Amino acid sequence: MFLLACMNSPSCITWLGVGISCYRLGELSEAEQALSEANILNNTDPEVWGYLSLVCLKTSRKLEAEQSYKYALRVGLKDADLLGEIKSIQKEVGFGDSGF
């Protein structure tokens, strides 16, 4: 569904949908590609940065995960569920500063 939307009317939201779907399916490389496309179209979307942080956490890229997380907060990430998931994964993998 989201891929069809991306073909017909590419936007940050449609690519974010693809990215989230791929992330939830465990397809982290594809998720990162889709989230990168979303970021190109709108580099101030806090959810895109939040999901990029999750992908980086899951692929053991500490610096990128932390930078993405900090930027997500800077641009106003307020989604409590997404923030909770990021903090949980930070704790699970043993890195990330969820307390600043």
Contacts in CASP RR format, 6 or more apart in sequence:
PFRMAT RR
TARGET T0000
AUTHOR 0000-0000-0000
METHOD contacts of the structure
MODEL  1
MFLLACMNSPSCITWLGVGISCYRLGELSEAEQALSEANILNNTDPEVWG
YLSLVCLKTSRKLEAEQSYKYALRVGLKDADLLGEIKSIQKEVGFGDSGF
2 14 0 8 1.000
2 15 0 8 1.000
2 17 0 8 1.000
2 18 0 8 1.000
2 19 0 8 1.000
2 21 0 8 1.000
3 18 0 8 1.000
5 14 0 8 1.000
6 14 0 8 1.000
6 15 0 8 1.000
6 18 0 8 1.000
6 37 0 8 1.000
10 37 0 8 1.000
10 41 0 8 1.000
11 41 0 8 1.000
12 38 0 8 1.000
12 39 0 8 1.000
12 41 0 8 1.000
12 42 0 8 1.000
12 45 0 8 1.000
12 48 0 8 1.000
13 38 0 8 1.000
15 34 0 8 1.000
15 35 0 8 1.000
15 37 0 8 1.000
15 38 0 8 1.000
15 41 0 8 1.000
16 34 0 8 1.000
16 35 0 8 1.000
16 38 0 8 1.000
16 45 0 8 1.000
16 47 0 8 1.000
16 48 0 8 1.000
16 51 0 8 1.000
17 34 0 8 1.000
17 38 0 8 1.000
18 30 0 8 1.000
18 34 0 8 1.000
18 37 0 8 1.000
19 30 0 8 1.000
19 31 0 8 1.000
19 34 0 8 1.000
19 35 0 8 1.000
19 38 0 8 1.000
19 51 0 8 1.000
20 31 0 8 1.000
20 51 0 8 1.000
22 28 0 8 1.000
22 30 0 8 1.000
22 31 0 8 1.000
22 34 0 8 1.000
23 31 0 8 1.000
23 51 0 8 1.000
23 54 0 8 1.000
23 55 0 8 1.000
28 55 0 8 1.000
28 58 0 8 1.000
28 59 0 8 1.000
31 51 0 8 1.000
31 55 0 8 1.000
32 52 0 8 1.000
32 55 0 8 1.000
32 59 0 8 1.000
35 48 0 8 1.000
35 51 0 8 1.000
35 52 0 8 1.000
35 55 0 8 1.000
36 52 0 8 1.000
38 45 0 8 1.000
38 48 0 8 1.000
39 45 0 8 1.000
39 48 0 8 1.000
39 49 0 8 1.000
39 52 0 8 1.000
42 48 0 8 1.000
44 75 0 8 1.000
45 75 0 8 1.000
46 72 0 8 1.000
46 73 0 8 1.000
46 75 0 8 1.000
46 76 0 8 1.000
46 77 0 8 1.000
46 78 0 8 1.000
46 79 0 8 1.000
47 72 0 8 1.000
47 77 0 8 1.000
47 79 0 8 1.000
47 82 0 8 1.000
49 68 0 8 1.000
49 69 0 8 1.000
49 71 0 8 1.000
49 72 0 8 1.000
49 75 0 8 1.000
49 77 0 8 1.000
50 68 0 8 1.000
50 69 0 8 1.000
50 72 0 8 1.000
50 77 0 8 1.000
50 82 0 8 1.000
50 86 0 8 1.000
51 82 0 8 1.000
52 64 0 8 1.000
52 68 0 8 1.000
52 72 0 8 1.000
53 65 0 8 1.000
53 66 0 8 1.000
53 68 0 8 1.000
53 69 0 8 1.000
53 72 0 8 1.000
53 86 0 8 1.000
54 65 0 8 1.000
54 85 0 8 1.000
54 86 0 8 1.000
54 89 0 8 1.000
56 62 0 8 1.000
56 64 0 8 1.000
56 65 0 8 1.000
56 68 0 8 1.000
57 65 0 8 1.000
57 86 0 8 1.000
57 89 0 8 1.000
57 90 0 8 1.000
57 93 0 8 1.000
57 95 0 8 1.000
57 96 0 8 1.000
58 89 0 8 1.000
58 93 0 8 1.000
60 93 0 8 1.000
62 95 0 8 1.000
62 96 0 8 1.000
65 90 0 8 1.000
65 95 0 8 1.000
65 96 0 8 1.000
66 95 0 8 1.000
66 96 0 8 1.000
66 97 0 8 1.000
69 86 0 8 1.000
69 90 0 8 1.000
69 96 0 8 1.000
69 98 0 8 1.000
70 100 0 8 1.000
72 86 0 8 1.000
77 83 0 8 1.000
86 98 0 8 1.000
87 98 0 8 1.000
90 96 0 8 1.000
90 97 0 8 1.000
90 98 0 8 1.000
91 98 0 8 1.000
END
